[in-house]
Amino acid sequence: MKSVIEKLLKNGFIAKENIGWDQIVKHINRAQKDLAVAKANLEIDSEASYNYSYLAMLRSGRALMFSFGYRPIDGRQHKTVVEYSATTLGKEFVLLTLHFDKMRKFRNRFTYDEPGILVSREQTRLSLSQADKFVKEIAAFIQKENPQKKLL
């Protein structure tokens, strides 16, 4: 874990920063709201639902970084959050972090490269399910690392 974080620091992708607990809580709360929005839009707009599922993962990943006193600072912040999450959460969460990265790439594709690309309901349902697990696991991880503080 240390070597990846040292590499991210050395390459200027993250910075050490004193981040208040309130920011961590706000990110987790917003991630949970993003999940609710994704669920509400599932039958209306698969792309919007997928996007909000991804945002829930991104915000909870940022909360994870914040809980260790790091902030992404470069032009590839989303990728940095994925890498940091994968490194910090470890092998137990490899499938969730792989899905997070897959969602990042696909969202980037339909947002910037191929607007109008089909985002299927099945794909969106799977991503919503994975995002829900990811947010819950990160919230539990942060709480376990900081038992003296109230996350939710």
C-alpha positions as CSV (number, residue, x, y, z in Angstrom):
1,M,0.0,0.0,0.0
2,K,2.7,2.4,1.0
3,S,4.6,2.1,-2.3
4,V,1.5,3.0,-4.4
5,I,0.7,6.0,-2.2
6,E,4.3,7.1,-2.3
7,K,4.2,6.9,-6.1
8,L,1.0,8.9,-6.3
9,L,2.6,11.5,-4.0
10,K,5.8,11.6,-6.0
11,N,3.9,12.0,-9.3
12,G,1.8,14.8,-8.0
13,F,-1.5,12.9,-8.2
14,I,-2.3,13.3,-4.5
15,A,-1.4,15.7,-1.7
16,K,-1.3,15.3,2.0
17,E,-3.9,17.6,3.5
18,N,-5.6,18.2,6.8
19,I,-9.2,17.4,5.9
20,G,-12.0,17.8,8.4
21,W,-14.2,14.9,9.5
22,D,-17.2,16.9,8.3
23,Q,-15.9,16.7,4.7
24,I,-15.8,12.9,4.9
25,V,-19.3,12.7,6.3
26,K,-20.6,15.1,3.6
27,H,-19.1,12.9,0.9
28,I,-20.5,9.7,2.3
29,N,-23.9,11.4,2.7
30,R,-23.8,12.7,-0.9
31,A,-22.8,9.2,-2.1
32,Q,-25.9,7.8,-0.4
33,K,-28.1,10.5,-2.0
34,D,-26.5,9.7,-5.4
35,L,-27.5,6.0,-4.9
36,A,-31.1,7.1,-4.2
37,V,-31.1,9.3,-7.3
38,A,-29.7,6.4,-9.4
39,K,-32.4,4.1,-8.1
40,A,-35.2,6.6,-8.8
41,N,-34.0,7.1,-12.4
42,L,-33.4,3.4,-13.2
43,E,-36.6,3.0,-15.2
44,I,-36.5,6.6,-16.6
45,D,-33.0,7.1,-17.9
46,S,-30.3,4.3,-17.8
47,E,-27.5,6.8,-18.5
48,A,-28.5,9.1,-15.7
49,S,-28.8,6.2,-13.3
50,Y,-25.5,4.8,-14.4
51,N,-23.8,8.2,-14.0
52,Y,-25.2,8.6,-10.5
53,S,-24.1,5.1,-9.5
54,Y,-20.6,6.0,-10.6
55,L,-20.7,9.4,-8.8
56,A,-21.7,7.5,-5.6
57,M,-18.5,5.4,-6.0
58,L,-16.4,8.4,-6.8
59,R,-17.6,10.4,-3.8
60,S,-17.2,7.5,-1.4
61,G,-13.7,6.8,-2.8
62,R,-12.8,10.5,-2.2
63,A,-14.2,10.1,1.4
64,L,-11.8,7.2,1.8
65,M,-8.9,9.3,0.7
66,F,-9.9,12.1,2.9
67,S,-10.1,9.8,5.9
68,F,-6.4,9.1,5.5
69,G,-5.6,12.8,4.9
70,Y,-5.1,12.7,1.1
71,R,-6.7,14.7,-1.7
72,P,-6.5,14.0,-5.5
73,I,-4.9,17.1,-7.1
74,D,-4.2,16.3,-10.7
75,G,-6.0,16.3,-14.1
76,R,-6.8,12.6,-13.7
77,Q,-8.6,12.8,-10.3
78,H,-11.1,10.0,-11.1
79,K,-8.4,7.5,-12.0
80,T,-6.4,8.5,-9.0
81,V,-9.4,7.9,-6.7
82,V,-9.9,4.4,-8.3
83,E,-6.2,3.6,-7.8
84,Y,-6.1,4.8,-4.2
85,S,-9.3,2.9,-3.4
86,A,-8.0,-0.3,-4.8
87,T,-4.7,0.1,-2.9
88,T,-6.3,1.0,0.4
89,L,-9.1,-1.5,0.4
90,G,-6.8,-4.3,-0.8
91,K,-7.4,-7.8,-2.3
92,E,-10.7,-8.4,-0.4
93,F,-12.3,-5.7,-2.5
94,V,-10.6,-6.3,-5.8
95,L,-13.8,-7.1,-7.7
96,L,-15.5,-3.9,-6.5
97,T,-12.6,-1.7,-7.4
98,L,-12.2,-3.4,-10.8
99,H,-15.9,-2.6,-11.4
100,F,-15.4,1.0,-10.2
101,D,-12.6,1.4,-12.8
102,K,-14.7,-0.3,-15.5
103,M,-17.5,2.1,-14.8
104,R,-15.1,5.1,-14.8
105,K,-13.9,4.1,-18.3
106,F,-17.4,3.5,-19.7
107,R,-18.8,6.7,-18.2
108,N,-15.9,8.6,-19.7
109,R,-16.7,7.0,-23.1
110,F,-20.4,7.9,-23.1
111,T,-19.9,11.3,-21.6
112,Y,-17.0,12.6,-23.8
113,D,-16.2,10.2,-26.7
114,E,-19.5,8.7,-27.8
115,P,-22.5,10.6,-26.6
116,G,-25.6,8.6,-27.4
117,I,-24.0,5.2,-26.8
118,L,-26.5,2.8,-25.4
119,V,-26.3,2.2,-21.6
120,S,-28.5,-0.9,-21.0
121,R,-30.8,-1.3,-18.1
122,E,-29.1,-4.6,-17.2
123,Q,-25.7,-2.9,-17.2
124,T,-27.1,-0.1,-15.1
125,R,-28.7,-2.4,-12.6
126,L,-25.4,-4.3,-12.1
127,S,-23.5,-1.0,-11.7
128,L,-26.1,0.3,-9.2
129,S,-25.8,-2.9,-7.2
130,Q,-21.9,-2.7,-7.2
131,A,-22.0,1.0,-6.3
132,D,-24.4,0.3,-3.4
133,K,-21.9,-2.4,-2.1
134,F,-18.9,-0.1,-2.7
135,V,-20.4,2.8,-0.7
136,K,-21.5,0.5,2.2
137,E,-18.0,-1.1,2.3
138,I,-16.2,2.2,2.3
139,A,-18.4,3.6,5.0
140,A,-17.8,0.5,7.1
141,F,-14.1,0.7,6.4
142,I,-13.8,4.4,7.3
143,Q,-15.9,3.8,10.5
144,K,-13.8,0.8,11.5
145,E,-10.6,2.9,11.1
146,N,-12.2,5.8,13.1
147,P,-14.3,4.1,15.8
148,Q,-14.2,7.2,18.0
149,K,-16.1,9.3,15.4
150,K,-19.6,9.0,14.1
151,L,-19.9,8.7,10.3
152,L,-23.6,8.5,9.8
